[in-house]
């Protein structure tokens, strides 16, 4: 498909990779415009482009003087969004425009299959190296058949304690374009538009940081035109300019347009993150999870020591990771007692988030702590204290608007917080604009009419279903949404006996835990729910994830009903809710669970169901009701046992591959009377093999094993090779020796090749082998290369994957993918020895060391191996306590905190460095038939 087409000197065209989405660009009477078409139909009429600045007018008298076409093809990971692995492909066209004074700017368009993103690039203007943007001419001109789903921008300095605007106004659904907004100030991003029967358009912006302001849509103008509007001068109590400024050369944020015939591309879009980059790297590993917070139901009076203990205990009982302690804690609990409370929570396995006001001088907020987050000196001092206490995050509330001054404050808080290992939630705030990828410690913003309004007034409860059926299509599709809901109280007060009445069902509430995406979910539970809520509902909330690997639109209409599917690992969560007044019978395409059994939590039933082989599943949504379906994509017999591969010692007989099996992951029995299942002499160049690692392939049917080709009696610096093995049945194996020194030039001083392992790279779609090597006097470092298609050799030269920041040796690497992060377990040598972990967003580099030992013994250890327990959100970290002739097993849910479970483990053999892989019952039976019994 052609990237871009030059129709004439002043007319250009760029399409998405599949050719359906097209942008036409031209200059009409000196004014640059663009038009958006999908499958030949106009979704945006000719819409204006241009900037008016203090350095020149780039909106009129323009002509195109140059163009440059290109392609974007990028894969990245995102550990706290709607998808964890994203492949972004787009065609790019950059036009250079010149005004009558020969001043130039460029506009860059990127067009993917369903998304358009564009921004302005401004070079230095002669000697002028800075610029003020007085006005953007940028507009979006919709066809006459369009209806809107918009929320208004409020007046500035109104509302409670003069805290608006705060993106907390009501939506109007399917409204005509010419209906004025409530305040006459336009509309906040994102904006959803229905283009008659042709499809849908979502308009927003991304990449806003300290170098620009947050923008919005203007009031409707002539025809179907809306234009970019800057903040109101009155915001922030009048402090700061409403006009953004930046150094030259520089760029504006990206404006984004998502187009689809159905709402699917709107719900599934990743464009807010596709076109931005991380602004800084973190040295911290942030753990996402669920929390309790007393304020939502028990309000201000609950911010005292005793009530917070109750909510810590609730979090512990629910197996949640966090408790959020809200406003007034500085006065009602105090810093000294807060330190005691934090220690109490940590003793219960619960970490703490603390609330702060963003400031006090741009509104009338008195809830404390105030005046700590706006001043960099005081802020850093406060964060130093937070770090010293082990606080994991902060919730910062009551910001003053969208001016560039406020965007600088958001970024400063995030940057300083990351320096102190703190995650940040924003409340009473602006829309996040690509921040999940830009800032590694950002974990959500409110920017919506959120859960507290359900407590404040009955009208919000009466309208809850309508609003909830909007958010997955609009607000939550462009960024994490810290809603703070999922109530199980019937009455929204402390005693569950007064206040507003919840109109929605329990199943509806559980569904919102899936529909509303945020990496830190502070659920609106209360201690009484442990005894008065349905046990099945509590069990669901204990297990529901907060991070997702994939999101799919299933069915819905904004404001009426919605059904989404989100995948975490191998488990799908399909959630649906309805705001309709009559029961809604749906026939859903659940092809991801075709022919499989699943569990449904529905208003009328909680049971196991079967999805038809064609993927069709029928369900009825009750008024203000909901459902959640959970199902695993693996076959029912998958992962019901475990295979342990190992060797037994440094003797010739011991340096060979052995197998053991287990039904529960704790009690293992050796196969073949603890004798080798593969003869080392037949597969190796040295006559011995060590450190076997086994992996099930991405197809679920092929198995890969790699081992060190080595006889230790020849010396620890004697080997240069590894062995690659492949099998379809775990019994019959093919093998190939790969001698690194012989295969790859430049390894003349190579001394040893140790402990290879394999992992599938979903981006490269290849198997990556990684191992440690020592060259000359250098310490051991971990390298990687990709195996060829047949797994008989390495097709790429070794590249360094990780080395110790202390320049010590690092060996025995083991990579585990969890929650969008790659966790590299490895053994250190030199100054201290043991097992540490490094974490990265990508498989092949960028690993950041978490500088602490994770082994739970003072004895020397090596050969860390991690495996997930079948059907549980628990992992086993095991390692070879080689001086004691035994293995130690530890259990973890987060790959950070480990509990020794040796008393639960039995083995009738003494393994050395090996690995465990889940297997099916049929596979276990096949192994036992071949090599003997296991328990």
N, C-alpha and C positions, 0 to 999 in steps of 0.2 A: 504494500500500500504506500502510495506517495506520501511523504511527510508533509510537504507544503507545495502549493501551486501558485505561481505568479500569473494572475489573469491579465494584468496590465501594470503600468508603472505605479498606479495608485490603488490597485485592487489585488488582494492576496487571499489565499484560502489555506486552512490547515485542518486536517481531520484526525480523528483518533485511530489507533492501530487497526480496529475492525472496520473502519470506514463509515460507521453509522453517525457518529457525532462530528459535526463540522462547524467551524468558525470562519466567517467571511469578514475580512477587514478591508476598509477602504477610507478614502477621504472624500467627503461630500461638502462642497462649498467651503473648503478650508478647514472643516471639522472632522477629526478622525472618529469613525464609528465601527462597531462590530455587530455581527448578526450570528445567532446560534440556531442551527438546524439539527434535527435528529430524524434520520431516515427520510430526509427531504422535507419534513414539516418544520415550519418556523416555530421555535420555542421562545426566542427573543427577537423582537423586531430590531432594526438598526438602532443601536444604543450608543450614547456618547462616551468618548474617552477624552482624557486630557487633564492637565494640572494648571492651576493658576498660582504663581509663586512670587516671592519678592525679587526673584532674579529674572523673571520673564513669564510671559503668558504662553502656555503650551496647550491651549485648548482651541484656538482659532487661528486662521491664517497658516495652517500647517500643510506640509506635504511630506510624502514618504520618500526618503532619500537612500534607503538601504534596507536589506532584509537578510536574515540568516536563519537557515533551517537546521534542525538537528533532531536527535532522538534521545529519550531518557529511558534507561532500563536499570532499575535499582531494586535490590532486595534488602530488606531490613527486618529487624525484630522489634516488637513493641510489647513490653511486659505488663502493661496495664491499660489496654484498650479493648476494642471489640474483636481484634484479631492479633495473634502473636507473631506470625510470619507473613510478611506482606511483600508482594512482587509488584512494583509500580512500573508500568510501561506507558509512555506518552510520547507524542510527537510535539516538537517545540518549534515555534516561529517567533523570532525577534525582529520587530520593525523599528527602524530609526526614523524619527519624525523631526522635521525642522520648521521653525517658525519664520516669520518674515524678517526677523533680525539675525537669521542664520544661527540661532541657538537650537540645540538639539536635545532630545530625550529619546529613550527607547521604551517600547512596551513589549514584554515577553509573555507569550501565550503558550501554555502547555495543555494539550488535549489528549486525554485518555479515552477509554471506551465510553465512559459515562460522566466524566468530570472535565470541566474547564477551570484552569487556574491562570490568573494573569496579574502582573505587577509592572510598575514603572521603574525604570533604571535611569538615574540622573547622573550624568558626568559632571566634572568641574565645568563651570561656565566662565571661561577665561581665568581671571585671577580669583573668582568667587569660589570659595571652598566650603561654604555652608549655605543652607537654603531653608526658607520657611514656606510651607505649603499653605497658601491662603484658602484654597478651595479645590476640591476635586470635582471635575465635570463627570466623572465616572457614573454611568447610569445603567439601569436594567429596564428595558421597555418591553412590557409584556403584551401579547395579543389581546384583543378586546374580549375574547371568550374566557379570560382568566378569572379565577376566584382566589382568595387569599386566606392563609392561616398565619396570622401575625399577632405579636404582642407589642403593645405600645411602649415607647420610652416615656417615662414620667417626667414631670417638672422637676427641676433641681431644688434641693434644700426644702423638701416637704416630707410629710409622713412622720413616723415616730422618731423623735429626737433629730429631726431634719437629716435623715440618713439616705434619702433617695437622691438619684436613681440607683436601684440595686437589682434590676432585672427580675422583679417579682410582681409583674402585672399580669392580668388575665388575657387569655387568647380569645380571639374571635375566629370561628371556623367557617370556612366556605363563604366568607364575606365578599361583597363586591369591592372592586378596587377603589371606587370613588367614595367609599364610606370613610369619613375622617377618623383619625385615631382619637383616643380618649382625651389626650392632653394637647394634641396639635403639634407634637414634637417628633413625629415619625415613629419608627419601629426599631426595636433591638434585633440584632442578629441572633440566630439564623431566621430567615424568612422562607416559608413554604408556600408555593403557588401551584394551583391545579390549572393546567392549560386545557380547559374543556375536557373532551373525551380523549385527547391525544396523549396526555401524560402529566408529568410532575417536574417541578424545578425547585431546588433548594439553593438559596443564595446565602453566603456567609463570607467570612474572612479568616485568615490564619497567618501565623508568623508575626503577630504583634508582640513587640518587646519594648525595651526602654527607648527605642529610637523612633517611636510613633505613638499616636493616640489610638484608642479604640474608636471605631466608627459605627455608624448605624445607617439605616435606610431613612430617607426623607419621607415626608408626606407624599401621597400620590399626587402627581402633577398631570399635565395634559396627556391624553391618550392613556397608555399604560406605564408611564415612566415613573421610576423611583431613582433617586440619585444618592450618592454617598454624602452623609452629613457628619460633621465633626461635633465634638462635645459642646454643650452649652456653656457660655462664659460663667454662669452662676454656679456650676459644679465646683465641688471642693471649697464651698463658701467663698467662691471668687478667686481662690488662689490658683496660680498657674495659668498659662496660656491655653486657649482652646485650639490653637493652630500648631500642628506638629512641625518640628524642625530636625534636620539631621546634617551630618557632615557629608561632603561630596568627595569622591563619588559615593552614591548611596542608593537605596531602593525603598519603595513603599512596601507594606505588607501585601500578601497575595489576596485577591478577591477570588472566591470560588463559586462555581455554578455546577450543580449536580443535576443531571437530566435522566429521566427514565420514562418508559411507557407505563410502568407500574411503580409503586413506592419502593420496590426492592433495591434499586441502586441508591436511593436516598438513605434507606436504613443501613445498608451495607457499606457505604462510602468510607474510604480511608484518606480522602484528599486533604483533610486538615493536617495530617502527619506526613503525607507523601512528599510535600514540597518544602518541608522545613528540615532543619538539622539540629542536633544537640548543641546547646550553647556552651556547655561545660561538661567535663567528665567528672564523675563522682568516684571517690575512693571507698564509698560505703555500699553495703548491701541492704537495701530497704525491703522489709518484709510486709507484704500487704495482707489484709485480713479483716475480720469482723470485730465489732466492738459494741459495748453498751454505753448508754448515756442517760443519766437521771433527768436532765433538764427537760427533755421533750415531754414527759408525762408529769413529773414531779415538780418541774419548774424551779424558780430561783431558791425557794426554801429548802430544796434538797442539796444545795451546795454547802454541805457541812460534813464533818469527818465521818459521823456514824452512817449517814445515808450513802456516802460514797463507798464505804466498806460493803454495804449491801449490794451495790452495783458491781463492785469488784468480785464479790462472791457469785453474783449472777453470771458475770463473764466467765468465771472459772467453771461454773456448772454447765454452761453452754459450750465449753471448749473454745470460746472466743479468745482472740489474741490481745484485745485492747479494751480499755475503759476511757471514755472522754469525760473530763471534768470541766464543766462549763464556767460561765462568768461568775465573778465575785469570789472565786476561790482564794484570791490573795488576801481578802479581808475576813471571810467567814471561816477559812481553814488556816491561812497564814503559811508563810514559807517554812517555818520550823516544823509544824505538824504535817505539811505537805510532804516533806522529806520522809517522814515516818509512814505516811499513807502510800507513797511510791514504793517504799520497801515492802510494805504489807502486800501490795498488788504483785510485785515481782516474786514474792514468796509463794503466791498463788499461781504463778505462771502467766500473769497478766501484765502487759506493759501499758504505759500511760500516754495519752494526749492531753495537753493543757490548752485552755482557751485564752486568747488575748484580743483586746481591741486594737484595730490598726493604729488608732491615735485618738485624740480628743479635740484637735483644733479645727477640723472641718465639719464637725457636727456637735451635737450636745450630749454624746454618750458619756455616762458616768459609771457604767458597769466596768469593773476592773478585772484584770490589770489594764490601765490606760497609759498612754504616752511612753510606751516602751518599744514599740515596733517601728515608729517613724524616725527615730533618732539612731543613726548608725553606731554611735559610741555606746549608748545605753542598750541598744538591741544586742550587740555582740556580748556585752557583759551578762545580759539575761540569758542568752543562748549558751554561754559558757557554763552558767549554773545548771541549765537544763541538761546539758551533756553530762555534767558531773553526777547528776542524779539518775542518769539512765533513761530520761524521758525520750520517747521515740518520735514524738511529733507535736505540732502545734496547730490549732485552729484559730485563724486570724479573721476578725469580723469587722463589719461596718466601715467599708471603704467609701470614698467620696465621689466616684464617677469614673469617667473614661479618659480624662486628660492624660497627656504624655507624662505629666508629673506623677500621676497615680500609677501608670504603667512602670515607671522607674521604681516606685515603691514595691510593687509586686515582685519585680525582678530582684531588687536588693534583698527583700525578705527571703526569697527562695535561695539566692546565692549564699547569703550568710548562714541560713539554716543548713544548707548542705555542708558548709565548712564545719558544722557542729553535729553532723549526722542526724539531722531532724527532717522528717517529712512535714509537708505543709498542706493543710486544707484551708481554702478561702470560703468565707461566708459573708452574706450581705455585700455581694461583689459583682464583678463583671464576668462576662463569658470567657472561658478559657479558649485560647485561639492557637491550637497546635502545641500546647504547653506540655502534654504528656511526653512528647518526643524532645522538646526543647529543654526541659528542666527535669532532671532525673529524680528529684525528690518531691515533685508536684503530685498530689494524690487526690485532687478533686476540688471543684468549686460548686457552690450552691447555684446562683444565677437562675433561679426558678422559684415559682410560688410553691414553697416546699412544705415539709410535714408539720411545722409548728402552726401553720394556718388551720390545719385540721383540729388542733387543740384550741385555737383562739376563737373559732366561730363555727356555728352549725352550717352556714352556707357553704363553707369550704368542704365539709364532709358530704353535703348533698351533691356537690359538683366534683367529688374526688374521682369518680370513674371517668367522667368526661376528660378531665385534665390528664389523668394517667394514660388515657388512650391517645394523647397527643405527643407526649414526651419522646417515645422511641422514634417518632417520625421527624421531630424538630430539634428540641433542645439537646437531648442526649445523644443524637446521632453525630454531633460535631465535637463532643467533649464529655469527659467524665462529669457526672451529675451527683453531687453530694446531697441527696434528698432527705435522708434520715428517717425513713418510714419503716414499713412492715410492722404494723400494730397487731397485737393479739388481744389487747383489751377491747371490750365491747363499748365501754364508756371511756372517754379520753381524759381521765383525771387520775389522781394518785390512788384513789380507792377503788377504781373501776366501778364506781357507783354514782357518778354525776358528770357534769360537763357535757360536751358535745357527744353525739351518738354516731358511731361508725355505721355507715350504710352498706359498706362492702363486706363480702364474705371473707372467711379465713383463707380460702383458696385464692381469692383475689389478692390478698395481702402477700401470700407466699409467692405468687407469680411476679409481683413487683420486685422481689429480691433477685429475680433473673432479668426482668425487663429493664430495670433501672441499673445502669452500669456505672460502677465506681470502685476503685481498688481498695478503698477503706470504706466498709459499710457499717455505719453506726445505726443499728436497728433499734426500733422504738419499743423494745420489750421492757417489762417491769418484773421485779422479783415475784410478784403474785402469779405471773404466767407459768412458773415452774409447777404450780399445782392446779391452776384453773384453765390452762390452754391444752388443746389436744396433744397428747404425746407425739403423734405422728408429725404434727406441725413443728414441734420443738426439734425432733430428730432431723427433719428436713433442713431447718436453719443451722443445725450443727454441721451439716455436710455440704450445704450449697457453697460453691466457690465464689470468689470475688474477682477472679481474673479469667479471661476467656481466650481460647485459641482460634475460634471461628464464630461468626454470627451470620445467620441467614434469616431473611424475611420469609414468612410463611403465608400470612394473609392479614388483611386488615384495611381499615379506612380511618384516617386521623379523626379523633374525637368520638368514634363509634365503637371500634373494637380493634384489637391487635393480637397477633400470634407471631412470636419470634422463636427461633431456635438458636441456642448458644452451646458451643462445645468446649469442654474443659478436659484435656487429655482425650481419653476414649469415650467419655460420657457426654451424651447430649441432654440438654435441659430445654424442653419445649414449653413455653409459658404463654398463656392466653388470658385476656380479660375483656370484659364487655361493659359498655356504657349504654347499651340499648335498653329499651323499656320492655321488650319481649324476648323470650328465649331465642337464641341464634344457633341454628343447626349448620355445622360446618363440615365440609369434606376436605381434609387437609392432606397435602402431599408431604409425607414424612419419609421420603426415600432414603434418608440416612439411617433409618431404623427398619427398612423393608424386611419383612419376614422374621423380625425379632420380637422378643417379649420385652415389655417395658412396664414401669410402675406409674400409675396415675394418681395424683391427689386432686380430687374434683369436689365440687360442692356437694354432690350427692353420693360420692363413693371414693374409697381409697382401695385400690386393688391392682393386681397384675393384669395386663391386657396384652393382646397380640396385634402387631401391625401386619397388615396384609402384605403378601409378597410383592405387590405392585406399589407398596408404600402408602396406599390410601388409608386414612384413619378418620373415622367419623366421630364427632364429639358435639355436644350441645353446651353453649355458653349461656348461663343464666344471667338475668339482669343484675348488674353490679357484682357479678360472680367471676370465677376464673378457674383455671386448672394449671397444673404443672405435670409434665410427663418426663420421666428420666429413663434413659436406656443406654446400653453400652454397645458400641459398634463392633466389639470383638465377639466371636462365636460364644455361645453359652458354655462350652467346654474349655474355653481358653483360660489359661493361667489358673489351673487348679492344683498345680504341684510346682516343684522347683528342682532344677538341675544345678549341682555344684561341680565345677571343674577345678582341679587342683593338682599339685604335685606334692611329694611327701618329704623331700630332703635333698641333701647335697651329695648323696651317693649316686653311683651310676644307676642303680635300680630305682632310686627315688625320683630321678629327673625324667619323669614321663607323665603323660596325661592320664588322670584318673577321674572317674565320675562317681557322684553320690546323688541320691534323690531324697526329697522330703515332700510331705503332704501339706505341712503348715509353715515352712520356712524357718523352723526352729529345731526340729528333730530330723537329723540326716543319717542315712544309712549308705555305706559304701557299696557300690556295685562291683561285680567281678572279684569279690573277696579282697577289695582294696588293691588289686593288681591293675597294671596299665590296660586301658581300653584301646590304645593306639601305640604301637611300638615306635619308640624314638628313633631307632636305627633306620627305620623305613622312611621317615619323613624329614630328618634333619641332616645337616652337614657335619655336625660334631658328634652325633650319637646320643645327645641328651636335649631335652626341652624343659623349660620352666615357665612359670607365670602365665598359665593359660587364661585367655579371656574369650568368652563365648557371647554371641549376639544373634538374636532373631532378626532376620532381614525385614525390610520395609514391606515386602509382599506377604509376610507372615508365614511363609513356607520354607524359606531358605535359611540356613544357619551358617554363620561365619565364625571361625576361631583363629586367633593369632597367638603364637607362643614365642618365647625367647629361645633361639637356637644356641644352646650353651651347655658345656660340661664344666661345672664349677671347679673340678679338680685341675683343670688346665689354667686356672687363675681368673680373677675377677675382671681382668682386662683382656680376656682371650677371645671374645666373640665379636663378630661383625654382622651377624645375620639374624633374621627372624623367619618364621615359617607361617605361611598363610594357608588355611584349610577351609574347605567348603563342603556342605552336606545338604541333602534334601530330607534326610530321615534321622539324623543324629547318630546313626550307626555306621554308615559307609561314608568315608571322607576322602576327598582328593586333597593333595597338598603341593605346595611350591615353596622352595627356599628363595628368599630375597636377601642377597648379600649387599648391604648398603655401600660398602667400600668398593666393591667391584662394579656395582650398577651405576653409581653416581660419582663422577669426577669431583675432585676437591676434598675428598675424605681420606687423604693419605695418612693423616695423624689420628684417625678414628681409633679409639681404644675399645669401646663396648657399645652394644645395642641391647637395651633392656626393656622388659615389660611392655610389649606392644598391646594396644587395645584398638577397637574399631567402633565407630559410630556413624550412623547415616546422616549425611548433610542434606536436608530437604531443599536447600537453596541450590546447591550444585547438583543435586540428585545423584550423588555418588557416595561411596563408602570411604570415609576418611580413617586412615590408620595413624595413630599417634603413639609415640614411645620416647624414651630418654636415650640420649647419646652423650658420650664424653669424648672430647677431642683434646689431645695433648694435656696441658696443664689446666685447661679450663674445667670448670665444674660441669656436672651433668645438667643438661638442659632438655626440655621437652620439645620435640619436633613433630611435624605432621606431613603427610603426603596422601594423595588420593590413589586408591587401588583401581586397577583396570576393570573392565566390565566382567571379565571371567574370574576375578579375584585370584589371579595367578601371579601378579606382580604389581609394582607401583608405577603409575604412569606419569607422576609429577615428581620433581626433585624435592627432597625434604626442605621444609621451611620451619623456622623457629616459631613455636606456639607460645612458650612461656619459659621464663627463667626467673630465678629467685632474686628479688630486689636486694637481698643481702649478699648476692654473688656466691651463695652456697649451692650445693648440689640439690636438684629436685628430680625425683624419680617416682615410679609407680603411679602415674597419672590415671585418674578415673573420672570421666565427664558424665554428669547427670543433668538432663534438661528438666527444669521445673519452673512453673510460673513465668515463662518467657525469658528465663535466664539459664545460662550454661554454668554449672558449678563444677570446677576442676579440683578434685581432691588429689593431693600429692604428698609425698614424703620429703621432708627437708633433711639436710645433712649439715655437718659443720657445727656452728654455734647453736647448740640445741638441736634436737632431732625429734621428729614426730610428724603428725599429719595436719596439714593446713588446707585451706580452701581459697581459691581465687574465682571470681565471678565475672561474667561478661554477658553483654546483650547479643553477641555473635559468636559463632562456633570457632572461627579461625583466628581470633585475636582479641585484643582489648581487655584481657583478664586483669582484674584488680584484686590484689591480695587482701584477704581478711586476716589480719595479723594476730591470730590466736590458734593454739593447738586444740584440736577437737577430739583427740583420743582421750579415753576416760581411765587411763592407767599411767603410772610412772615408769613402767617397764618399756624397753625399746619395742617399737612396732614398725611394720612396713606393710605394703600390699593392701592399701585400702580398697574396699569394694562396696558399692552401694546398690541395693536392689529394693524395689517397691513390693510391699506385701499385697497379695492378691485381694482385690475387693476392698481395700482400705486406703485411707489417706495417710499411710504410715510407711516409713522407709527403715531399712536396716543398714547401718554402717558397720561393716565388719573389717577386722584387720588382723594381721598375723603377729601375735606376740611371740616372736621367733626365738627369743632366749628361754622361753618357758614351754615351748612345744605345744602351744594351744592357740586357738582363735578366740577373740572377744567380739561379742555381738552387742551393739547399742541400737536403740530405737529412737526415731525422730519423726516429727511431722513437718518441720520447716528447714531441715538440713543445717540448722544452726545450734540447736540445743539437743543433747543426746543423753539418753538414760541407759545404763548398763542393764542388760537382760540375760546375763550369763546363766542365771538359775533356771531359765526357761529353755536353754539350749542343750542338746545332747548330740554326740557324734560317736560312731564306733571306729573312728580313724583319727589321725593327727595330720590335718592339712597344712600345707604351706601355701603361699600366695596364689589365690585363685579367685574365681568369680561365680556368682549365682545368677541364673536366668529362670524366669517363670516358664513353665511348660504346661501342656494340656494333659488331661488324664490319659488320653490315647497315646501321647508321646511317652508318658511315664510307663505305661504298660509295655510299649515297644522296647524301651530300655531294659525293663525288668525281664522281659522274655529273652533278650539277647545276653544279658550279663548277670542275672540273678535278682534276688528280691530286695526290696527296700521297704521302709516303714513310713 
